[in-house]
Amino acid sequence: MQKCGKKFGIYNNPLIGKNKQFLQEIMDKISGIIKIGYQSLRKNK
């Protein structure tokens, strides 16, 4: 659990704090693209 805590401690970094919104938007877009791609793959089968 301590190792995970250190990794997620990066998000408390002020430099990344500014980009957090930007990163969140990218992650939302990526997850959306993956879902769309997965659905289209299932349709083709």
WOJO-V217991 format. One record per residue. RES is the residue in three letters. PSI is psi as a letter, one per 40 degrees, with the letter a starting at -180 (999 if undefined). OMEGA is omega as a letter, one per 30 degrees, with the letter a starting at -180 (999 if undefined). BURIAL is b if it has 16 or more other C-alpha atoms within 10 Angstrom, else e. Layout:
[[RES | PSI | OMEGA | BURIAL] [RES | PSI | OMEGA | BURIAL]]
//
This chain:
[[MET | d | a | e] [GLN | d | l | e] [LYS | d | l | e] [CYS | d | a | e] [GLY | d | l | e] [LYS | d | l | e] [LYS | d | a | e] [PHE | e | l | e] [GLY | d | l | e] [ILE | d | a | e] [TYR | e | l | e] [ASN | e | l | e] [ASN | h | a | e] [PRO | d | l | e] [LEU | d | a | e] [ILE | d | l | e] [GLY | d | l | e] [LYS | d | a | e] [ASN | e | a | e] [LYS | d | l | e] [GLN | d | a | e] [PHE | d | l | e] [LEU | d | a | e] [GLN | d | l | e] [GLU | d | l | e] [ILE | d | a | e] [MET | d | l | e] [ASP | d | l | e] [LYS | d | a | e] [ILE | d | a | e] [SER | d | l | e] [GLY | d | l | e] [ILE | d | l | e] [ILE | d | l | e] [LYS | d | a | e] [ILE | d | l | e] [GLY | d | a | e] [TYR | d | l | e] [GLN | d | a | e] [SER | d | l | e] [LEU | d | a | e] [ARG | d | l | e] [LYS | d | a | e] [ASN | d | a | e] [LYS | 999 | 999 | e]]
//
